[in-house]
Amino acid sequence: MAAHLQTVWMTVLTVAVYLIMRRIYLRWTHPLLNIVIWSAAAMIVFLVVCDIPYSDYVPARNLMTALLGPTTVGLAVPLYRYRKLLRSYATAIVVSVAAGTLLSMILSGLICQYAGLSWDLVVSMVPKGSSTPFAVEIARVYNGIPALSVAIVVVTGTSMAPLGIVLLNWMRVSDPVARGMALGTVSHAQGVALSLMENPQQGAMSGLAMILAGLFTAGLAPLVFRLLG
């Protein structure tokens, strides 16, 4: 019973921290106020200060991670709501996401090779623009390091989502379709989350871009690795 209560209050605490950080972000809407980064940092500080081992937090983490599946499926709602808009931009969407995905994969691989990294590290880095399930399977199939791919995907999404907003604002890109496609292509779920907070239409576009980026990453992986090899 004590273990279950601990899981419950750890989960409640995590959600509360997230809601506080989300409120702060919505108050100032500054890209550097990344909700995920600051929420994770706050929880890490709490665990360290209270001398709570990470193993005690794992059950709460597993509970919240289990909700990722239904959350991902829930992205179909805005996609369906804006289905007419998606059809009107179908060609531009497919071409832009395919080009962005291919360029990201090739550049990542070339940079890794230029840095002298081993092939397994190159393979682990290349699918960083896709969501975790795609990256893990690509790394496994092509002899990469799945765990490293997961870490790289998380870092990419966490860093590129706020940076992407800064760049889009700097370039004065205000169209929700363009902003959503850009964020979804390069920063997957994190980009989708920020897009949904900016505009529902932008969130729908970002969600579609994230899905297409994963599919294109898996489909283009053989070609990219052949070019890099």
N, C-alpha and C positions, 0 to 999 in steps of 0.2 A: 504493500500500500504506500509506504514511504517513497519508494522509487517512482510510482505512478504520480504521486503528488509533486515530486521534484520535476518530473517531465512536464507536468501541466504548468507549473509556475515558471519554469524556464521558457516554455513556449509563449506564455502570456507576456513575460518580460521582453522577449525578442520582438514580439508583435508590437508591444508598447513603444519600444525604442524605435522601431521602423516607422510607426505612425508619427512619433515626435520629429524624426528626421524628415519625413515627408512634409509635415506641416512647415518646418523651417524652410525646406526647398520651395514650397509653394508661396511662402511669404516673400522670399527674395528672388526666387527663380534664377539663381546664379549657377552656371554649369559646374563650377567647382564644388558645389554643395551636393556631391553625389550621394544619393540616399544609401546605396549599398555599401559604399566605402565607409561612410561615417557610422552607419548602423553596425557594421562588422567591427569597426574600431572600438565603438562604445561597448559592445559585448565582450570583446577581448580584454579591454581594461577592467570591466566588471569581474570577469572570471579570475584575472590575475590578482586584483586587489582583494577579492574575497577568498582567494586561495582555493578555488573550485577547479578540480581537474577536468580536462576536456572530455574525458571518458564519461563524466557525469552529465555532460551537455549533449552527448551523442544521441540518446533517445529522442530528445526534443528536436534535434537537427533532422533525424530520420523521419519524424512525424511531419515536419514542414516540407522536407524534400519530396515526400510522397504526394504532396499536393501539386507538384510541378506538372504532373500529367494532366489532371483536370484543367489546370490553368492554361496549358498549351492548347488543349482542345477548345477552351473558351475563346481563343483568338479567332475562331471561326465566326463568332457573332458579328464583330465589326466587318469582317470580310464579306459576309452575306449582306449586311446592311448597305455596303457600298459596292455591291456586285456590278451595278451598271457602270459606275465610274471605272472599276477595274477592267471591264470589257473595253471601254473606250480607250484606255491606255495600254491595252494588252501587248502590242508590239514593242512599244517603248519600254515597258516594264521588263519584258523578257530579255531584250537586247542589253539594256543598261545593267541589269543584275548579272547577266552572263559575262559581260565585259568587265564589270567591277570585280567579280569573283575570280576570273581568270587572271587579271592583272595582280590582284592581291596574292594569289597563290604563287605566281611566277616570281614576283618581287621578293616575297618571303623566302623562297627557296634560293634565289640568287644571293641575297644578303647573307643567308646562313652559310652557303658555300664559300662566299668571299671571306667570311669570318673564319673559315677553316673548320667548321663543325662537322662532326661525323654524320653519316647518312641517316642513322636512326633519329638524330636530333633534327635533321632537315625534314624528314618525314613527319615528325611530331609537330613542327612549326607550320608547315604548309597549310593544313586545314584550319588555321586559327580563326578564319572569318566565318566558319560555320558554327552551328550550335553543338553542344557537347556530344549528343548521341552520334552525329555524323563524324565528328573529329575522332572520337574513340575508335569507331569501326575502321576508319581509314588508316589510323595509326596501327591498328592491329593487323590489318590485311597486308600493309606494305612494310611490316617489320619496324614500326616506330615504337614509341613508348606511350601507351594510352594514358597513363597517369599524368605524364608531362603535358600531353595534349589538352587534358582537362584543365590543368593549371594555366596553360597559355590562353585557352579560350576564355577563361574567367578574367584573366588580366586584360586581354584584348577588349572584351565587352565593357569592363569597368573603366578602362582608360579612354577608349575610343568614343564612347557615348557622350561624355561631357566635352571632350575635345572636338567631336564632330559638330556639336551644337555651337561651340565657339567659332569654328571655321565657317559654318553655314551662316551664322549671324554676321561674321566679318565680311563674307562675300555677298551679304544682303539677299540670301536665298530665303524667300518667305513662302513660296508655294508649298502647301502641305504635302502634295504628291511627291515633289522633288526631295523635300526634307525627310519624309518617311522612307522613301526608297534608299536614300543615302545612309541613313542611320541603321535601317534594317539589314542592309547589305554588309556593312563593316563592323557592326557592334551587336548583332543578333538580339537576344532577349533584353539586354540592357537598353539598347536603342529603341526597342519596341515599347518598353516601359516609359521611357522619357517622351517618346512620341505620343503615346496615349494621354499623357498629362498635358501635352501642348495642344493637341487637337485630335478628336476621334477619327476624323478622316485620315490624318497623318498616321495615326496608330494602325489603322487598317492597312495602309500601304506598307508600313514598316513590317507588320506581321507577315504579309505576303512576301516581301523581300527576304525576310529571314528564312522562310520556308524554301523559296527558290534558291537562295544562296547555298543552303545545305544540299539540295538536289544537284545543283551545278557543281558544287565542290566534289561530291561523290562521283559524278559523271565525268568530270574533267581530270580527276586525279591520275588515271593511267597516262593520259597525254602529258600532263605536267611533269610527272616523275620520269617519263621517257625523255622529255626534253632536258631535264636537269641531270639525268643519269649519263 
